[in-house]
């Protein structure tokens, strides 16, 4: 299983953070803006067995503030995210029985989840999507989220991992690869 390449995407975190702590299994270290490729080993009393936890020390003057709807929009299509704290906003995500349940502080949003699997048969399209030798699986999946009830001030968008600018006029969210 591979994500990213050469840490380029990860290093963009230093646009808003001076330091990032990373706790994953028995590994506990931090990376700093000044030396993003040289880890500093941290003493941490216990291992973090349930995935990876990261803490960001934000740059001076950078404010982190989200409405419930903005936090929901940002996190809805992040498939592996289970919990994140954005300033004073805590987001928890659970996938249970074909539903995605997102709790933003004390507000719970429930989406029914539908998945459509398909195969990309065009070999030219597969080779164009391959990046730096990374092989793209020809089996792809589009995920649809349909909210149980209308969410005021929420924009129903097309996602490609993160929200795009394309909005729907119906309460349907599409997460396409």
C-alpha positions in Angstrom: 0.0 0.0 0.0 1.5 3.3 -1.0 0.4 6.9 -0.6 2.0 10.0 -2.0 5.5 10.3 -3.5 8.6 11.8 -1.9 6.5 13.6 0.8 5.7 16.5 -1.5 2.1 16.7 -0.5 2.8 16.2 3.1 5.4 19.0 3.2 2.6 21.5 2.2 1.5 21.3 5.8 4.4 23.7 6.6 2.5 26.4 4.8 0.4 26.6 8.0 2.5 24.8 10.6 5.9 25.3 12.3 6.0 21.7 13.6 4.2 18.4 13.1 4.2 15.6 15.7 3.6 12.1 14.3 2.6 9.1 16.5 2.1 5.9 14.6 2.4 2.4 16.2 5.8 2.6 18.1 7.1 5.5 16.1 6.9 9.0 17.7 8.7 11.9 16.1 8.3 15.4 14.9 9.3 17.3 11.8 9.9 21.1 11.8 9.5 23.8 9.1 13.3 24.5 9.3 14.3 20.9 8.8 11.3 19.0 7.2 13.3 15.9 6.3 15.1 15.4 9.6 12.9 13.8 12.3 13.3 14.6 16.0 12.6 11.5 18.1 9.9 12.1 20.8 9.4 10.3 24.0 5.9 9.1 24.2 4.7 6.8 27.0 2.5 4.5 24.9 2.2 3.3 21.3 -0.6 4.5 19.1 -2.1 1.3 17.8 -5.2 2.7 16.0 -3.8 4.3 12.9 -1.7 7.5 13.0 -2.2 10.6 15.1 -0.7 13.9 14.0 -0.5 17.2 15.9 0.2 20.5 14.2 1.8 23.5 15.9 0.3 26.3 13.8 2.4 29.2 12.7 2.2 32.5 14.6 -0.9 34.4 13.7 -2.6 31.5 11.8 -6.2 31.1 13.0 -8.1 27.9 12.6 -11.8 28.4 12.7 -14.5 26.4 10.9 -18.3 26.4 11.0 -19.9 23.0 11.5 -20.9 22.9 7.8 -17.3 23.8 6.6 -15.8 21.0 8.8 -18.4 18.5 7.6 -17.7 19.5 3.9 -13.9 19.2 4.4 -14.1 15.8 6.1 -17.0 14.0 4.4 -14.9 12.4 1.6 -11.8 11.6 3.6 -12.1 7.8 3.6 -9.5 6.9 6.2 -10.0 9.7 8.6 -11.6 8.7 11.9 -11.1 11.8 14.1 -9.6 15.3 13.7 -9.6 18.4 15.8 -9.6 21.7 13.9 -9.2 24.5 16.4 -12.3 24.3 18.6 -14.1 21.9 16.2 -13.9 18.2 16.8 -14.9 15.9 14.0 -15.5 12.1 14.4 -16.3 9.8 11.6 -17.8 6.3 11.8 -18.7 4.0 8.9 -21.4 1.6 10.1 -23.8 -0.6 8.1 -23.6 1.4 4.8 -23.8 4.7 6.7 -21.3 7.4 7.3 -21.9 9.1 10.6 -20.1 12.4 11.2 -20.2 14.1 14.5 -19.1 17.8 14.5 -18.8 18.8 18.1 -22.3 17.8 19.4 -24.1 17.7 16.0 -24.5 14.4 14.3 -24.9 14.0 10.5 -25.9 10.7 9.0 -25.4 9.8 5.3 -26.5 6.6 3.6 -23.5 5.3 1.6 -23.8 3.8 -1.9 -20.8 2.5 -3.8 -20.5 1.9 -7.5 -17.6 -0.2 -8.7 -16.4 -0.2 -12.3 -13.4 -1.1 -14.4 -11.5 1.3 -16.5 -10.8 -0.6 -19.7 -9.1 2.2 -21.6 -5.3 1.4 -21.2 -4.3 4.9 -22.4 -6.4 6.5 -19.6 -4.8 4.2 -17.1 -1.3 5.0 -18.3 -2.1 8.7 -18.2 -3.3 8.5 -14.6 -0.1 6.6 -13.6 2.2 9.0 -11.8 5.9 8.4 -11.5 5.6 4.7 -12.0 2.7 4.3 -9.6 0.3 1.6 -11.0 -3.3 2.7 -11.0 -5.8 -0.1 -10.3 -8.2 -0.6 -13.2 -11.0 -1.3 -10.7 -12.3 2.0 -9.4 -15.1 3.0 -7.1 -17.4 6.0 -6.9 -19.1 6.6 -3.5 -22.4 8.4 -3.1 -23.5 10.0 0.2 -27.1 10.9 0.7 -28.0 12.7 3.8 -30.9 11.5 5.9 -32.3 15.0 6.2 -31.6 18.4 4.8 -28.6 20.2 6.2 -29.0 24.0 6.3 -26.0 25.9 4.9 -24.4 22.8 3.6 -23.2 22.7 0.0 -23.6 19.3 -1.7 -20.5 19.0 -3.8 -18.6 16.7 -6.1 -15.5 15.3 -4.2 -12.3 13.9 -5.5 -11.0 13.1 -2.0 -11.6 16.7 -1.0 -14.5 18.9 -2.1 -14.4 20.5 -5.6 -16.3 23.7 -6.6 -19.0 21.7 -8.4 -22.3 21.8 -6.5 -25.5 19.7 -6.8 -29.0 21.1 -6.5 -30.1 17.9 -4.7 -28.9 16.4 -1.3 -26.4 14.1 -2.9 -22.6 14.1 -2.5 -20.5 12.2 -5.0 -16.9 11.1 -4.2 -15.2 10.1 -7.5 -11.6 8.8 -7.9 
